[in-house]
Amino acid sequence: MLTEKNKLQNELSALQFMVWELHLYLDTHPHDASAKARLAKYRAAAAAKKAAYEEKYGPLDANGGCGSDWLRDPWPWDLEEGMC
C-alpha cells in the first residue's frame, strides 16, 4: 500500500519525467510552440509538487531547505521500522 509520501514521490517523478522528455524533444524541434508551452506547464507543476512534498517531508535534494534541514529528526529509519 502506498503512503501519501510515496504517492507524492511518484507524482513528482512522473512530472519530472515529462519535463525531461519535453526538454529532449525540444533539442530536435526547437520551434515547436506547443511543446514549449507544455514544458512550461509541466515545469510549473513539478515545482509545485516538489514544494508541497518538501513542505510536508523536508528537502529532496541539496538545493532544498536551508542546508542543515536534513539533520532534523526523525530520520527515515526512525519512521519505517524494519526498513533500511
PDB file with SEQRES, HELIX, SHEET and CRYST1 records, atoms N, CA, C and O in Angstrom:
SEQRES   1 A   84  MET LEU THR GLU LYS ASN LYS LEU GLN ASN GLU LEU SER          
SEQRES   2 A   84  ALA LEU GLN PHE MET VAL TRP GLU LEU HIS LEU TYR LEU          
SEQRES   3 A   84  ASP THR HIS PRO HIS ASP ALA SER ALA LYS ALA ARG LEU          
SEQRES   4 A   84  ALA LYS TYR ARG ALA ALA ALA ALA ALA LYS LYS ALA ALA          
SEQRES   5 A   84  TYR GLU GLU LYS TYR GLY PRO LEU ASP ALA ASN GLY GLY          
SEQRES   6 A   84  CYS GLY SER ASP TRP LEU ARG ASP PRO TRP PRO TRP ASP          
SEQRES   7 A   84  LEU GLU GLU GLY MET CYS                                      
HELIX    1 AA1 GLU A    4  THR A   28  1                                  25    
HELIX    2 AA2 ALA A   33  TYR A   57  1                                  25    
HELIX    3 AA3 ASP A   69  LEU A   71  5                                   3    
HELIX    4 AA4 PRO A   76  LEU A   79  1                                   4    
CRYST1    1.000    1.000    1.000  90.00  90.00  90.00 P 1           1          
ATOM      1  N   MET A   1       0.842  -1.186   0.000  1.00  0.00           N  
ATOM      2  CA  MET A   1       0.000   0.000   0.000  1.00  0.00           C  
ATOM      3  C   MET A   1       0.884   1.245   0.000  1.00  0.00           C  
ATOM      4  O   MET A   1       1.821   1.357   0.790  1.00  0.00           O  
ATOM      5  N   LEU A   2       0.578   2.159  -0.880  1.00  0.00           N  
ATOM      6  CA  LEU A   2       1.367   3.379  -0.973  1.00  0.00           C  
ATOM      7  C   LEU A   2       0.954   4.375   0.105  1.00  0.00           C  
ATOM      8  O   LEU A   2      -0.231   4.585   0.360  1.00  0.00           O  
ATOM      9  N   THR A   3       1.945   4.974   0.721  1.00  0.00           N  
ATOM     10  CA  THR A   3       1.688   6.036   1.682  1.00  0.00           C  
ATOM     11  C   THR A   3       1.512   7.342   0.921  1.00  0.00           C  
ATOM     12  O   THR A   3       1.793   7.416  -0.275  1.00  0.00           O  
ATOM     13  N   GLU A   4       1.048   8.363   1.616  1.00  0.00           N  
ATOM     14  CA  GLU A   4       0.904   9.685   0.990  1.00  0.00           C  
ATOM     15  C   GLU A   4       2.267  10.183   0.497  1.00  0.00           C  
ATOM     16  O   GLU A   4       2.366  10.807  -0.559  1.00  0.00           O  
ATOM     17  N   LYS A   5       3.304   9.899   1.270  1.00  0.00           N  
ATOM     18  CA  LYS A   5       4.659  10.297   0.880  1.00  0.00           C  
ATOM     19  C   LYS A   5       5.058   9.614  -0.426  1.00  0.00           C  
ATOM     20  O   LYS A   5       5.593  10.263  -1.325  1.00  0.00           O  
ATOM     21  N   ASN A   6       4.802   8.314  -0.537  1.00  0.00           N  
ATOM     22  CA  ASN A   6       5.130   7.580  -1.763  1.00  0.00           C  
ATOM     23  C   ASN A   6       4.329   8.087  -2.953  1.00  0.00           C  
ATOM     24  O   ASN A   6       4.854   8.173  -4.063  1.00  0.00           O  
ATOM     25  N   LYS A   7       3.064   8.422  -2.730  1.00  0.00           N  
ATOM     26  CA  LYS A   7       2.229   8.954  -3.809  1.00  0.00           C  
ATOM     27  C   LYS A   7       2.797  10.270  -4.328  1.00  0.00           C  
ATOM     28  O   LYS A   7       2.883  10.483  -5.537  1.00  0.00           O  
ATOM     29  N   LEU A   8       3.182  11.147  -3.410  1.00  0.00           N  
ATOM     30  CA  LEU A   8       3.777  12.424  -3.819  1.00  0.00           C  
ATOM     31  C   LEU A   8       5.080  12.199  -4.580  1.00  0.00           C  
ATOM     32  O   LEU A   8       5.336  12.863  -5.585  1.00  0.00           O  
ATOM     33  N   GLN A   9       5.899  11.269  -4.107  1.00  0.00           N  
ATOM     34  CA  GLN A   9       7.155  10.962  -4.802  1.00  0.00           C  
ATOM     35  C   GLN A   9       6.885  10.445  -6.208  1.00  0.00           C  
ATOM     36  O   GLN A   9       7.561  10.850  -7.154  1.00  0.00           O  
ATOM     37  N   ASN A  10       5.911   9.561  -6.357  1.00  0.00           N  
ATOM     38  CA  ASN A  10       5.580   9.019  -7.678  1.00  0.00           C  
ATOM     39  C   ASN A  10       5.040  10.095  -8.610  1.00  0.00           C  
ATOM     40  O   ASN A  10       5.396  10.135  -9.788  1.00  0.00           O  
ATOM     41  N   GLU A  11       4.184  10.968  -8.088  1.00  0.00           N  
ATOM     42  CA  GLU A  11       3.634  12.049  -8.900  1.00  0.00           C  
ATOM     43  C   GLU A  11       4.738  13.004  -9.340  1.00  0.00           C  
ATOM     44  O   GLU A  11       4.774  13.427 -10.495  1.00  0.00           O  
ATOM     45  N   LEU A  12       5.636  13.341  -8.422  1.00  0.00           N  
ATOM     46  CA  LEU A  12       6.750  14.217  -8.765  1.00  0.00           C  
ATOM     47  C   LEU A  12       7.654  13.564  -9.801  1.00  0.00           C  
ATOM     48  O   LEU A  12       8.100  14.219 -10.742  1.00  0.00           O  
ATOM     49  N   SER A  13       7.920  12.295  -9.632  1.00  0.00           N  
ATOM     50  CA  SER A  13       8.756  11.569 -10.588  1.00  0.00           C  
ATOM     51  C   SER A  13       8.141  11.594 -11.985  1.00  0.00           C  
ATOM     52  O   SER A  13       8.853  11.793 -12.970  1.00  0.00           O  
ATOM     53  N   ALA A  14       6.840  11.396 -12.080  1.00  0.00           N  
ATOM     54  CA  ALA A  14       6.159  11.421 -13.375  1.00  0.00           C  
ATOM     55  C   ALA A  14       6.249  12.806 -14.013  1.00  0.00           C  
ATOM     56  O   ALA A  14       6.479  12.924 -15.217  1.00  0.00           O  
ATOM     57  N   LEU A  15       6.072  13.840 -13.215  1.00  0.00           N  
ATOM     58  CA  LEU A  15       6.167  15.204 -13.747  1.00  0.00           C  
ATOM     59  C   LEU A  15       7.589  15.514 -14.209  1.00  0.00           C  
ATOM     60  O   LEU A  15       7.783  16.112 -15.267  1.00  0.00           O  
ATOM     61  N   GLN A  16       8.576  15.111 -13.424  1.00  0.00           N  
ATOM     62  CA  GLN A  16       9.966  15.347 -13.814  1.00  0.00           C  
ATOM     63  C   GLN A  16      10.323  14.571 -15.077  1.00  0.00           C  
ATOM     64  O   GLN A  16      11.103  15.052 -15.899  1.00  0.00           O  
ATOM     65  N   PHE A  17       9.762  13.382 -15.237  1.00  0.00           N  
ATOM     66  CA  PHE A  17       9.972  12.607 -16.457  1.00  0.00           C  
ATOM     67  C   PHE A  17       9.420  13.364 -17.661  1.00  0.00           C  
ATOM     68  O   PHE A  17      10.075  13.442 -18.700  1.00  0.00           O  
ATOM     69  N   MET A  18       8.219  13.922 -17.524  1.00  0.00           N  
ATOM     70  CA  MET A  18       7.622  14.686 -18.630  1.00  0.00           C  
ATOM     71  C   MET A  18       8.483  15.898 -18.975  1.00  0.00           C  
ATOM     72  O   MET A  18       8.685  16.203 -20.150  1.00  0.00           O  
ATOM     73  N   VAL A  19       8.989  16.586 -17.958  1.00  0.00           N  
ATOM     74  CA  VAL A  19       9.856  17.746 -18.196  1.00  0.00           C  
ATOM     75  C   VAL A  19      11.092  17.321 -18.979  1.00  0.00           C  
ATOM     76  O   VAL A  19      11.472  17.976 -19.950  1.00  0.00           O  
ATOM     77  N   TRP A  20      11.715  16.235 -18.561  1.00  0.00           N  
ATOM     78  CA  TRP A  20      12.935  15.783 -19.235  1.00  0.00           C  
ATOM     79  C   TRP A  20      12.654  15.352 -20.669  1.00  0.00           C  
ATOM     80  O   TRP A  20      13.416  15.692 -21.574  1.00  0.00           O  
ATOM     81  N   GLU A  21      11.577  14.613 -20.889  1.00  0.00           N  
ATOM     82  CA  GLU A  21      11.232  14.157 -22.236  1.00  0.00           C  
ATOM     83  C   GLU A  21      10.931  15.333 -23.162  1.00  0.00           C  
ATOM     84  O   GLU A  21      11.357  15.338 -24.317  1.00  0.00           O  
ATOM     85  N   LEU A  22      10.205  16.319 -22.668  1.00  0.00           N  
ATOM     86  CA  LEU A  22       9.927  17.501 -23.490  1.00  0.00           C  
ATOM     87  C   LEU A  22      11.204  18.280 -23.770  1.00  0.00           C  
ATOM     88  O   LEU A  22      11.390  18.805 -24.867  1.00  0.00           O  
ATOM     89  N   HIS A  23      12.073  18.352 -22.784  1.00  0.00           N  
ATOM     90  CA  HIS A  23      13.367  19.016 -22.977  1.00  0.00           C  
ATOM     91  C   HIS A  23      14.150  18.332 -24.103  1.00  0.00           C  
ATOM     92  O   HIS A  23      14.696  19.004 -24.978  1.00  0.00           O  
ATOM     93  N   LEU A  24      14.202  17.016 -24.080  1.00  0.00           N  
ATOM     94  CA  LEU A  24      14.903  16.275 -25.131  1.00  0.00           C  
ATOM     95  C   LEU A  24      14.234  16.472 -26.489  1.00  0.00           C  
ATOM     96  O   LEU A  24      14.921  16.633 -27.498  1.00  0.00           O  
ATOM     97  N   TYR A  25      12.910  16.462 -26.522  1.00  0.00           N  
ATOM     98  CA  TYR A  25      12.173  16.672 -27.767  1.00  0.00           C  
ATOM     99  C   TYR A  25      12.509  18.044 -28.351  1.00  0.00           C  
ATOM    100  O   TYR A  25      12.709  18.185 -29.558  1.00  0.00           O  
ATOM    101  N   LEU A  26      12.568  19.046 -27.482  1.00  0.00           N  
ATOM    102  CA  LEU A  26      12.848  20.405 -27.960  1.00  0.00           C  
ATOM    103  C   LEU A  26      14.284  20.566 -28.456  1.00  0.00           C  
ATOM    104  O   LEU A  26      14.578  21.517 -29.180  1.00  0.00           O  
ATOM    105  N   ASP A  27      15.173  19.662 -28.081  1.00  0.00           N  
ATOM    106  CA  ASP A  27      16.527  19.687 -28.652  1.00  0.00           C  
ATOM    107  C   ASP A  27      16.483  19.489 -30.158  1.00  0.00           C  
ATOM    108  O   ASP A  27      17.299  20.053 -30.887  1.00  0.00           O  
ATOM    109  N   THR A  28      15.536  18.692 -30.623  1.00  0.00           N  
ATOM    110  CA  THR A  28      15.441  18.398 -32.060  1.00  0.00           C  
ATOM    111  C   THR A  28      14.290  19.131 -32.740  1.00  0.00           C  
ATOM    112  O   THR A  28      14.199  19.127 -33.968  1.00  0.00           O  
ATOM    113  N   HIS A  29      13.412  19.760 -31.964  1.00  0.00           N  
ATOM    114  CA  HIS A  29      12.274  20.504 -32.509  1.00  0.00           C  
ATOM    115  C   HIS A  29      12.180  21.860 -31.791  1.00  0.00           C  
ATOM    116  O   HIS A  29      11.183  22.127 -31.120  1.00  0.00           O  
ATOM    117  N   PRO A  30      13.192  22.710 -31.920  1.00  0.00           N  
ATOM    118  CA  PRO A  30      13.257  23.936 -31.119  1.00  0.00           C  
ATOM    119  C   PRO A  30      12.174  24.972 -31.421  1.00  0.00           C  
ATOM    120  O   PRO A  30      12.002  25.917 -30.651  1.00  0.00           O  
ATOM    121  N   HIS A  31      11.451  24.816 -32.510  1.00  0.00           N  
ATOM    122  CA  HIS A  31      10.442  25.819 -32.871  1.00  0.00           C  
ATOM    123  C   HIS A  31       9.020  25.346 -32.586  1.00  0.00           C  
ATOM    124  O   HIS A  31       8.064  25.994 -33.014  1.00  0.00           O  
ATOM    125  N   ASP A  32       8.862  24.252 -31.886  1.00  0.00           N  
ATOM    126  CA  ASP A  32       7.542  23.701 -31.577  1.00  0.00           C  
ATOM    127  C   ASP A  32       6.945  24.460 -30.387  1.00  0.00           C  
ATOM    128  O   ASP A  32       7.258  24.175 -29.231  1.00  0.00           O  
ATOM    129  N   ALA A  33       6.086  25.424 -30.692  1.00  0.00           N  
ATOM    130  CA  ALA A  33       5.497  26.280 -29.659  1.00  0.00           C  
ATOM    131  C   ALA A  33       4.620  25.489 -28.692  1.00  0.00           C  
ATOM    132  O   ALA A  33       4.583  25.783 -27.497  1.00  0.00           O  
ATOM    133  N   SER A  34       3.923  24.500 -29.204  1.00  0.00           N  
ATOM    134  CA  SER A  34       3.067  23.674 -28.350  1.00  0.00           C  
ATOM    135  C   SER A  34       3.904  22.912 -27.316  1.00  0.00           C  
ATOM    136  O   SER A  34       3.530  22.832 -26.146  1.00  0.00           O  
ATOM    137  N   ALA A  35       5.021  22.362 -27.748  1.00  0.00           N  
ATOM    138  CA  ALA A  35       5.899  21.632 -26.828  1.00  0.00           C  
ATOM    139  C   ALA A  35       6.506  22.579 -25.800  1.00  0.00           C  
ATOM    140  O   ALA A  35       6.663  22.211 -24.635  1.00  0.00           O  
ATOM    141  N   LYS A  36       6.846  23.791 -26.219  1.00  0.00           N  
ATOM    142  CA  LYS A  36       7.388  24.778 -25.273  1.00  0.00           C  
ATOM    143  C   LYS A  36       6.356  25.124 -24.205  1.00  0.00           C  
ATOM    144  O   LYS A  36       6.688  25.261 -23.027  1.00  0.00           O  
ATOM    145  N   ALA A  37       5.098  25.263 -24.630  1.00  0.00           N  
ATOM    146  CA  ALA A  37       4.033  25.573 -23.673  1.00  0.00           C  
ATOM    147  C   ALA A  37       3.823  24.411 -22.705  1.00  0.00           C  
ATOM    148  O   ALA A  37       3.644  24.627 -21.506  1.00  0.00           O  
ATOM    149  N   ARG A  38       3.844  23.185 -23.215  1.00  0.00           N  
ATOM    150  CA  ARG A  38       3.699  22.016 -22.348  1.00  0.00           C  
ATOM    151  C   ARG A  38       4.875  21.905 -21.384  1.00  0.00           C  
ATOM    152  O   ARG A  38       4.695  21.539 -20.222  1.00  0.00           O  
ATOM    153  N   LEU A  39       6.083  22.222 -21.865  1.00  0.00           N  
ATOM    154  CA  LEU A  39       7.257  22.186 -20.992  1.00  0.00           C  
ATOM    155  C   LEU A  39       7.084  23.166 -19.833  1.00  0.00           C  
ATOM    156  O   LEU A  39       7.348  22.823 -18.680  1.00  0.00           O  
ATOM    157  N   ALA A  40       6.642  24.377 -20.140  1.00  0.00           N  
ATOM    158  CA  ALA A  40       6.426  25.370 -19.085  1.00  0.00           C  
ATOM    159  C   ALA A  40       5.367  24.888 -18.094  1.00  0.00           C  
ATOM    160  O   ALA A  40       5.515  25.063 -16.884  1.00  0.00           O  
ATOM    161  N   LYS A  41       4.300  24.281 -18.614  1.00  0.00           N  
ATOM    162  CA  LYS A  41       3.223  23.760 -17.762  1.00  0.00           C  
ATOM    163  C   LYS A  41       3.740  22.670 -16.832  1.00  0.00           C  
ATOM    164  O   LYS A  41       3.457  22.689 -15.634  1.00  0.00           O  
ATOM    165  N   TYR A  42       4.496  21.720 -17.376  1.00  0.00           N  
ATOM    166  CA  TYR A  42       4.999  20.618 -16.552  1.00  0.00           C  
ATOM    167  C   TYR A  42       6.093  21.071 -15.594  1.00  0.00           C  
ATOM    168  O   TYR A  42       6.206  20.534 -14.492  1.00  0.00           O  
ATOM    169  N   ARG A  43       6.900  22.048 -15.993  1.00  0.00           N  
ATOM    170  CA  ARG A  43       7.908  22.588 -15.061  1.00  0.00           C  
ATOM    171  C   ARG A  43       7.231  23.215 -13.852  1.00  0.00           C  
ATOM    172  O   ARG A  43       7.644  22.998 -12.713  1.00  0.00           O  
ATOM    173  N   ALA A  44       6.184  23.999 -14.112  1.00  0.00           N  
ATOM    174  CA  ALA A  44       5.459  24.648 -13.017  1.00  0.00           C  
ATOM    175  C   ALA A  44       4.792  23.608 -12.120  1.00  0.00           C  
ATOM    176  O   ALA A  44       4.825  23.726 -10.895  1.00  0.00           O  
ATOM    177  N   ALA A  45       4.191  22.595 -12.730  1.00  0.00           N  
ATOM    178  CA  ALA A  45       3.536  21.542 -11.946  1.00  0.00           C  
ATOM    179  C   ALA A  45       4.552  20.772 -11.111  1.00  0.00           C  
ATOM    180  O   ALA A  45       4.281  20.445  -9.955  1.00  0.00           O  
ATOM    181  N   ALA A  46       5.722  20.479 -11.683  1.00  0.00           N  
ATOM    182  CA  ALA A  46       6.766  19.762 -10.948  1.00  0.00           C  
ATOM    183  C   ALA A  46       7.293  20.611  -9.791  1.00  0.00           C  
ATOM    184  O   ALA A  46       7.530  20.096  -8.698  1.00  0.00           O  
ATOM    185  N   ALA A  47       7.475  21.900 -10.030  1.00  0.00           N  
ATOM    186  CA  ALA A  47       7.956  22.786  -8.966  1.00  0.00           C  
ATOM    187  C   ALA A  47       6.941  22.862  -7.825  1.00  0.00           C  
ATOM    188  O   ALA A  47       7.316  22.850  -6.653  1.00  0.00           O  
ATOM    189  N   ALA A  48       5.657  22.941  -8.172  1.00  0.00           N  
ATOM    190  CA  ALA A  48       4.610  22.995  -7.145  1.00  0.00           C  
ATOM    191  C   ALA A  48       4.548  21.687  -6.363  1.00  0.00           C  
ATOM    192  O   ALA A  48       4.401  21.699  -5.141  1.00  0.00           O  
ATOM    193  N   LYS A  49       4.660  20.565  -7.060  1.00  0.00           N  
ATOM    194  CA  LYS A  49       4.612  19.255  -6.394  1.00  0.00           C  
ATOM    195  C   LYS A  49       5.824  19.085  -5.479  1.00  0.00           C  
ATOM    196  O   LYS A  49       5.703  18.561  -4.371  1.00  0.00           O  
ATOM    197  N   LYS A  50       7.001  19.531  -5.947  1.00  0.00           N  
ATOM    198  CA  LYS A  50       8.210  19.436  -5.126  1.00  0.00           C  
ATOM    199  C   LYS A  50       8.075  20.309  -3.877  1.00  0.00           C  
ATOM    200  O   LYS A  50       8.457  19.897  -2.781  1.00  0.00           O  
ATOM    201  N   ALA A  51       7.530  21.516  -4.050  1.00  0.00           N  
ATOM    202  CA  ALA A  51       7.338  22.410  -2.907  1.00  0.00           C  
ATOM    203  C   ALA A  51       6.371  21.797  -1.894  1.00  0.00           C  
ATOM    204  O   ALA A  51       6.590  21.891  -0.686  1.00  0.00           O  
ATOM    205  N   ALA A  52       5.302  21.170  -2.389  1.00  0.00           N  
ATOM    206  CA  ALA A  52       4.337  20.526  -1.493  1.00  0.00           C  
ATOM    207  C   ALA A  52       4.990  19.377  -0.734  1.00  0.00           C  
ATOM    208  O   ALA A  52       4.767  19.208   0.465  1.00  0.00           O  
ATOM    209  N   TYR A  53       5.794  18.594  -1.435  1.00  0.00           N  
ATOM    210  CA  TYR A  53       6.491  17.475  -0.789  1.00  0.00           C  
ATOM    211  C   TYR A  53       7.448  18.002   0.277  1.00  0.00           C  
ATOM    212  O   TYR A  53       7.440  17.527   1.413  1.00  0.00           O  
ATOM    213  N   GLU A  54       8.275  18.988  -0.092  1.00  0.00           N  
ATOM    214  CA  GLU A  54       9.292  19.488   0.833  1.00  0.00           C  
ATOM    215  C   GLU A  54       8.676  20.181   2.038  1.00  0.00           C  
ATOM    216  O   GLU A  54       9.245  20.150   3.129  1.00  0.00           O  
ATOM    217  N   GLU A  55       7.523  20.804   1.853  1.00  0.00           N  
ATOM    218  CA  GLU A  55       6.851  21.438   2.983  1.00  0.00           C  
ATOM    219  C   GLU A  55       6.414  20.394   4.010  1.00  0.00           C  
ATOM    220  O   GLU A  55       6.459  20.631   5.217  1.00  0.00           O  
ATOM    221  N   LYS A  56       5.996  19.250   3.511  1.00  0.00           N  
ATOM    222  CA  LYS A  56       5.478  18.205   4.394  1.00  0.00           C  
ATOM    223  C   LYS A  56       6.558  17.254   4.903  1.00  0.00           C  
ATOM    224  O   LYS A  56       6.503  16.815   6.052  1.00  0.00           O  
ATOM    225  N   TYR A  57       7.549  16.929   4.049  1.00  0.00           N  
ATOM    226  CA  TYR A  57       8.511  15.872   4.390  1.00  0.00           C  
ATOM    227  C   TYR A  57       9.973  16.321   4.435  1.00  0.00           C  
ATOM    228  O   TYR A  57      10.843  15.523   4.785  1.00  0.00           O  
ATOM    229  N   GLY A  58      10.258  17.563   4.094  1.00  0.00           N  
ATOM    230  CA  GLY A  58      11.633  18.035   4.118  1.00  0.00           C  
ATOM    231  C   GLY A  58      12.264  18.028   2.738  1.00  0.00           C  
ATOM    232  O   GLY A  58      11.656  17.560   1.775  1.00  0.00           O  
ATOM    233  N   PRO A  59      13.489  18.548   2.638  1.00  0.00           N  
ATOM    234  CA  PRO A  59      14.139  18.710   1.334  1.00  0.00           C  
ATOM    235  C   PRO A  59      14.407  17.384   0.630  1.00  0.00           C  
ATOM    236  O   PRO A  59      14.724  16.374   1.258  1.00  0.00           O  
ATOM    237  N   LEU A  60      14.271  17.421  -0.694  1.00  0.00           N  
ATOM    238  CA  LEU A  60      14.533  16.247  -1.530  1.00  0.00           C  
ATOM    239  C   LEU A  60      15.970  16.187  -2.014  1.00  0.00           C  
ATOM    240  O   LEU A  60      16.474  15.113  -2.343  1.00  0.00           O  
ATOM    241  N   ASP A  61      16.626  17.325  -2.057  1.00  0.00           N  
ATOM    242  CA  ASP A  61      17.992  17.367  -2.570  1.00  0.00           C  
ATOM    243  C   ASP A  61      18.782  18.439  -1.831  1.00  0.00           C  
ATOM    244  O   ASP A  61      18.256  19.116  -0.947  1.00  0.00           O  
ATOM    245  N   ALA A  62      20.030  18.582  -2.199  1.00  0.00           N  
ATOM    246  CA  ALA A  62      20.918  19.528  -1.516  1.00  0.00           C  
ATOM    247  C   ALA A  62      20.512  20.980  -1.749  1.00  0.00           C  
ATOM    248  O   ALA A  62      20.956  21.866  -1.018  1.00  0.00           O  
ATOM    249  N   ASN A  63      19.680  21.238  -2.749  1.00  0.00           N  
ATOM    250  CA  ASN A  63      19.252  22.605  -3.036  1.00  0.00           C  
ATOM    251  C   ASN A  63      18.028  23.016  -2.234  1.00  0.00           C  
ATOM    252  O   ASN A  63      17.667  24.193  -2.227  1.00  0.00           O  
ATOM    253  N   GLY A  64      17.389  22.083  -1.567  1.00  0.00           N  
ATOM    254  CA  GLY A  64      16.194  22.388  -0.800  1.00  0.00           C  
ATOM    255  C   GLY A  64      16.534  22.718   0.641  1.00  0.00           C  
ATOM    256  O   GLY A  64      17.569  22.298   1.159  1.00  0.00           O  
ATOM    257  N   GLY A  65      15.665  23.466   1.275  1.00  0.00           N  
ATOM    258  CA  GLY A  65      15.854  23.783   2.682  1.00  0.00           C  
ATOM    259  C   GLY A  65      16.974  24.781   2.908  1.00  0.00           C  
ATOM    260  O   GLY A  65      17.386  25.498   1.996  1.00  0.00           O  
ATOM    261  N   CYS A  66      17.459  24.812   4.147  1.00  0.00           N  
ATOM    262  CA  CYS A  66      18.491  25.789   4.499  1.00  0.00           C  
ATOM    263  C   CYS A  66      19.855  25.137   4.701  1.00  0.00           C  
ATOM    264  O   CYS A  66      20.711  25.691   5.391  1.00  0.00           O  
ATOM    265  N   GLY A  67      20.058  23.986   4.115  1.00  0.00           N  
ATOM    266  CA  GLY A  67      21.362  23.350   4.202  1.00  0.00           C  
ATOM    267  C   GLY A  67      21.475  22.328   5.311  1.00  0.00           C  
ATOM    268  O   GLY A  67      22.006  21.238   5.098  1.00  0.00           O  
ATOM    269  N   SER A  68      20.986  22.662   6.489  1.00  0.00           N  
ATOM    270  CA  SER A  68      21.090  21.716   7.601  1.00  0.00           C  
ATOM    271  C   SER A  68      19.745  21.084   7.946  1.00  0.00           C  
ATOM    272  O   SER A  68      19.638  20.375   8.947  1.00  0.00           O  
ATOM    273  N   ASP A  69      18.718  21.331   7.133  1.00  0.00           N  
ATOM    274  CA  ASP A  69      17.393  20.764   7.413  1.00  0.00           C  
ATOM    275  C   ASP A  69      17.411  19.250   7.472  1.00  0.00           C  
ATOM    276  O   ASP A  69      16.642  18.648   8.222  1.00  0.00           O  
ATOM    277  N   TRP A  70      18.275  18.634   6.694  1.00  0.00           N  
ATOM    278  CA  TRP A  70      18.323  17.173   6.660  1.00  0.00           C  
ATOM    279  C   TRP A  70      18.763  16.578   7.992  1.00  0.00           C  
ATOM    280  O   TRP A  70      18.558  15.389   8.233  1.00  0.00           O  
ATOM    281  N   LEU A  71      19.363  17.385   8.857  1.00  0.00           N  
ATOM    282  CA  LEU A  71      19.818  16.896  10.156  1.00  0.00           C  
ATOM    283  C   LEU A  71      18.686  16.746  11.169  1.00  0.00           C  
ATOM    284  O   LEU A  71      18.849  16.098  12.203  1.00  0.00           O  
ATOM    285  N   ARG A  72      17.540  17.348  10.864  1.00  0.00           N  
ATOM    286  CA  ARG A  72      16.421  17.281  11.806  1.00  0.00           C  
ATOM    287  C   ARG A  72      15.920  15.852  11.955  1.00  0.00           C  
ATOM    288  O   ARG A  72      15.952  15.061  11.012  1.00  0.00           O  
ATOM    289  N   ASP A  73      15.460  15.544  13.148  1.00  0.00           N  
ATOM    290  CA  ASP A  73      14.787  14.261  13.356  1.00  0.00           C  
ATOM    291  C   ASP A  73      13.370  14.392  12.838  1.00  0.00           C  
ATOM    292  O   ASP A  73      12.872  15.512  12.724  1.00  0.00           O  
ATOM    293  N   PRO A  74      12.721  13.327  12.528  1.00  0.00           N  
ATOM    294  CA  PRO A  74      13.181  11.952  12.544  1.00  0.00           C  
ATOM    295  C   PRO A  74      13.891  11.576  11.252  1.00  0.00           C  
ATOM    296  O   PRO A  74      13.601  12.127  10.191  1.00  0.00           O  
ATOM    297  N   TRP A  75      14.811  10.648  11.350  1.00  0.00           N  
ATOM    298  CA  TRP A  75      15.497  10.105  10.188  1.00  0.00           C  
ATOM    299  C   TRP A  75      14.612   9.022   9.582  1.00  0.00           C  
ATOM    300  O   TRP A  75      13.739   8.492  10.270  1.00  0.00           O  
ATOM    301  N   PRO A  76      14.813   8.686   8.332  1.00  0.00           N  
ATOM    302  CA  PRO A  76      13.929   7.691   7.688  1.00  0.00           C  
ATOM    303  C   PRO A  76      13.811   6.389   8.459  1.00  0.00           C  
ATOM    304  O   PRO A  76      12.719   5.827   8.544  1.00  0.00           O  
ATOM    305  N   TRP A  77      14.902   5.896   9.021  1.00  0.00           N  
ATOM    306  CA  TRP A  77      14.846   4.625   9.737  1.00  0.00           C  
ATOM    307  C   TRP A  77      14.147   4.756  11.084  1.00  0.00           C  
ATOM    308  O   TRP A  77      13.772   3.752  11.690  1.00  0.00           O  
ATOM    309  N   ASP A  78      13.969   5.987  11.556  1.00  0.00           N  
ATOM    310  CA  ASP A  78      13.195   6.189  12.773  1.00  0.00           C  
ATOM    311  C   ASP A  78      11.698   6.031  12.512  1.00  0.00           C  
ATOM    312  O   ASP A  78      10.939   5.699  13.423  1.00  0.00           O  
ATOM    313  N   LEU A  79      11.277   6.266  11.284  1.00  0.00           N  
ATOM    314  CA  LEU A  79       9.863   6.220  10.930  1.00  0.00           C  
ATOM    315  C   LEU A  79       9.412   4.875  10.399  1.00  0.00           C  
ATOM    316  O   LEU A  79       8.297   4.437  10.683  1.00  0.00           O  
ATOM    317  N   GLU A  80      10.255   4.222   9.641  1.00  0.00           N  
ATOM    318  CA  GLU A  80       9.872   2.995   8.958  1.00  0.00           C  
ATOM    319  C   GLU A  80      10.587   1.810   9.588  1.00  0.00           C  
ATOM    320  O   GLU A  80      11.684   1.437   9.172  1.00  0.00           O  
ATOM    321  N   GLU A  81       9.967   1.237  10.573  1.00  0.00           N  
ATOM    322  CA  GLU A  81      10.570   0.132  11.308  1.00  0.00           C  
ATOM    323  C   GLU A  81      10.834  -1.055  10.389  1.00  0.00           C  
ATOM    324  O   GLU A  81       9.970  -1.458   9.610  1.00  0.00           O  
ATOM    325  N   GLY A  82      12.031  -1.601  10.491  1.00  0.00           N  
ATOM    326  CA  GLY A  82      12.393  -2.758   9.689  1.00  0.00           C  
ATOM    327  C   GLY A  82      12.851  -2.426   8.287  1.00  0.00           C  
ATOM    328  O   GLY A  82      13.145  -3.332   7.508  1.00  0.00           O  
ATOM    329  N   MET A  83      12.921  -1.152   7.944  1.00  0.00           N  
ATOM    330  CA  MET A  83      13.348  -0.746   6.600  1.00  0.00           C  
ATOM    331  C   MET A  83      14.765  -0.186   6.679  1.00  0.00           C  
ATOM    332  O   MET A  83      15.117   0.480   7.652  1.00  0.00           O  
ATOM    333  N   CYS A  84      15.557  -0.446   5.687  1.00  0.00           N  
ATOM    334  CA  CYS A  84      16.915   0.102   5.626  1.00  0.00           C  
ATOM    335  C   CYS A  84      16.962   1.190   4.590  1.00  0.00           C  
ATOM    336  O   CYS A  84      18.014   1.790   4.373  1.00  0.00           O  
TER     337      CYS A  84                                                      
END                                                                             
